[in-house]
């Protein structure tokens, strides 16, 4: 019985080692491919990968979409909690549609100051929507939490 367990452990260790080696080879190949693509672009004069403006555009686009996604999740959570949210769902849809247009402009190699202002305004509006949804949940649950805390205090006082 001890020999069977030893063989099983050896097989599991061998499988894990092979799996780790395959993952390492895959990671090295992926990294090599990315490096070769970057060097090829640099050789051709396409400096998008090393251009600081391109990275700044990516940062601005990511910030915009992160804010939109946060607002969407906050409104969805508030709606699923049964909190009155007004028309925040359609507001998030409008923000998402406007963000898609602004994002297309930000994807261009040149940075437009007007597009940057619009992206910032959309991100700020999305953050405000997320904050409003969170405040709605907090306002709706405050009486429920107060009643629960009072009930706990009353029961603890009765037990003492």
Order of alpha helices (4+ residues) and beta strands (2+ residues): alpha-alpha-alpha-alpha
